[in-house]
Amino acid sequence: MPFDCTPVIEQARQLSAVDGKIVVKFLPTAPISSPILNWYANRDAVNTAATVLLLAREVIADARHWCKGTLARGWLDAPVPVNSRFARRFCAVGAIYRAGRELGLPVKDAYSALEWQTIRSIPYWNDARRRMHAEVVAAFDAAIYALEGTPSF
């Protein structure tokens, strides 16, 4: 019986064994992502958002190029504008803005796709005290994966 005293309905099952050893197979899986709702009007908007997210992910792929607390940081960790040529480190939002500016594409859909994966406002999510670089990159990967799986309209 579980700790909360609810009765167990099913009987315990025995796992199959081969030569007395239990065989477990791990299948490669795609990043865990929430499906994107049909908020995009056409495939061009999806492609634009995916392109911006791909470049933004490249911008912060190295942990040394990611930061918290401000959109961008320059030398000596001083906050600088995202457009500054001195910007060397970016938060998730700063990376999206930088990528959109470099590509000349709108960032609204890319921002929304990433926010859909984080479930929280991106600045607060990125700046959480225990947030790690790997989590941020994984959220970008999940958003890109969800956009690529979006059906054509």
N, C-alpha and C positions, 0 to 999 in steps of 0.2 A: 504494500500500500504506500503511495507517495506521502510526502511530508504533510500535505494539506488534507490528508485522510479521505481523499476521493477514491472510490473503488476503481480498480483496474478492470477494464472490460475485456480486453483481449488476453489470451493465454500467451505466455512467453514463447517465442519462436527460436528454433535452433538454427544457427548459420551453417551453410553447407561447408564441408571441409574436403580438401584434396590431400590424401596421404596424411591425414591427421593435422594438417595446417590450414588455417583459414586464409582464403585468397581474397584480397581486396584490390579492386582496380580503381585507379584514379583517372578520370577522363579529363582532358584539357577543357577548361571552361573559359568562356568570354568574361570580360569584366562585368560585375554585378551592376546593373543599371536599371533605373526606372524608365518604363516606356514613355516616350514623348507623346504628349497629347496632340491632336490635330490642330495646333494653333498656328501653323504655317499655311499661308495661302497657296504657295506653289513650291515646286522643287528647287527653284533658284534660291529661295530664302533658306531652305535647308542646306543647300550646298555652300551658301555664303557663311552661314553659322558654323558649319563644319570646317571650312577653310580657316576662318578666324580662330577657332578653337585649336586647330592643329598647329598654327603658328604660335599661338599663345602658349601652348604646351611646350613647344620647342624653346621658347624664351625662358621658361622656368624649369626646364628638364633637369638642369644641374641644381643641386640644393644650394650652391653658392650664389645662384641668381634669383633666389626666392627670398621674400622678406615678409614681415608682419608690421602692422601699425601704420603704414602709409602706402600710397599707391606705388611709389618708386623711391629708391635710395641711390645716392651716388657714392663717390669715394668717402671713406671714413664714416659710412652709414648715415650721412646727412640726407634728410628728405629733400627730394627734387621733384619738379614736374615730370609727368610721364613722358612728355615730348622732349625733355632735355637730352642733349647729346651726352651728358654726364651720367645719366641714369644707368645703373649697372645691375640693380636688383629690383624685382617687382613682386607685388602681391598678386593674387589670382585676378583681381579686377584690373590692376595696372597692366598685367600681361595681356589681357583681352583688349584694353584700350590701345596699348602699344601695337599689337598685331593689327587691329583695325585701321590704325593710322598708317602703318607701313603698307598695308594692302589697299588702302583707300576704300574700305568696305564698312558698312554699318555694323555696330557691335551689339545692338539691342537683342537680336535673336540669339547670338552666342551667349550673352549674359544670361538670358532667360533659360537656355538649355542647361547651362552649368548650375544655375540656381535650382532648376528642377531636380538635379541630382543631389544637391547638398541639403535641400528641403529648408534651409535657412537662408537669410540674407547673406550673400557671399562675403562682404567685408567682415561681418561678425563671425562667420564660420571660419574664414581664413585666419583671423586674428585670435581664435580661441587659444587659451593658454597652453593646452596640451596638443594642439594641432601639429602634425608632423608633415614634412615635405612629401613623403610617400602618399599620404592621404589626399593631398591636393592634386598630385599628378594622377592618382587613381580616379578622382572625381572628373578630371579632364578626360581621361580615357573612357570612362563610363558615358559621359555626355557625347563624346564623338561616336562611340559605338551605338548609342541610342539614335543619334541623328542618321547614321549610315543605314540603320535598320528601318528608318521611316519609309512607309510605302510612298510610291509616286502618286501624285494627284492628277 
